[in-house]
Amino acid sequence: VAVHAEQNALISGDVSAMNCAVIYISGFDCGTRNFIKGVPCEICLPMLQNAHIVAYITTDEDGRIIETEI
């Protein structure tokens, strides 16, 4: 049994500090061993919204920083 990193951050984080916060997400392909764009899954995204997280920051395959509003 496991939880996603986003879920773990929400469970372990300070609830009062989450209002209007930004979360950083990293993606990794275990098959190719390359970094990929990290995107919250369909379960984690609503959890982030409910926690009042306003955006997530990730990098794409080329290492460019991408910020996405939630």
MINU-11668 format. One record per residue (C-alpha): x, y, z; residue number from 1. Coordinates in steps of 0.5 Angstrom, whole numbers. Each point is the difference from the previous one (the first is absolute). Last residue first. Example, Ala and Ser with C-alpha at 12.3 -4.5 7.8 and 13.67 -1.06 7.14 Angstrom:
REM residues 2
> 27:-2:14:2 .
> -2:-7:2:1 .
***
This chain:
REM residues 70
> -10:50:-21:70 .
> 5:4:-3:69 .
> 6:-3:-4:68 .
> 7:2:1:67 .
> 5:-3:-5:66 .
> 8:0:1:65 .
> 4:-2:-6:64 .
> 4:-6:1:63 .
> -1:-3:-7:62 .
> -5:-6:2:61 .
> -4:5:3:60 .
> 1:3:7:59 .
> -5:1:6:58 .
> -4:5:4:57 .
> -7:0:2:56 .
> -5:5:2:55 .
> -5:3:5:54 .
> 0:-5:5:53 .
> -6:1:4:52 .
> 0:-7:3:51 .
> -7:-2:-4:50 .
> 4:2:-6:49 .
> 6:-4:2:48 .
> -5:-6:1:47 .
> -4:1:-6:46 .
> 7:-1:-4:45 .
> 2:-6:4:44 .
> -5:-5:-3:43 .
> 0:2:-7:42 .
> 8:0:0:41 .
> 4:6:2:40 .
> 5:1:-6:39 .
> 8:-1:0:38 .
> 3:2:-7:37 .
> 5:-6:-1:36 .
> 7:-2:3:35 .
> 3:-5:-3:34 .
> 2:-7:2:33 .
> -4:-3:-6:32 .
> -4:-5:3:31 .
> 0:3:7:30 .
> -3:7:-3:29 .
> 1:5:5:28 .
> -4:6:1:27 .
> 1:6:5:26 .
> -6:4:4:25 .
> 1:6:3:24 .
> -6:3:4:23 .
> -2:7:1:22 .
> -4:3:6:21 .
> -6:5:0:20 .
> -2:-4:6:19 .
> 5:-5:2:18 .
> 3:3:6:17 .
> -6:-1:4:16 .
> 0:-7:-1:15 .
> 7:-1:2:14 .
> 2:-6:-5:13 .
> 0:-8:2:12 .
> -6:-2:-3:11 .
> 0:5:-6:10 .
> 7:-2:-1:9 .
> -1:-7:0:8 .
> -6:1:-5:7 .
> 4:4:-5:6 .
> 6:-6:1:5 .
> -5:-5:-2:4 .
> -2:-5:5:3 .
> 2:-7:1:2 .
> -3:-7:2:1 .
***
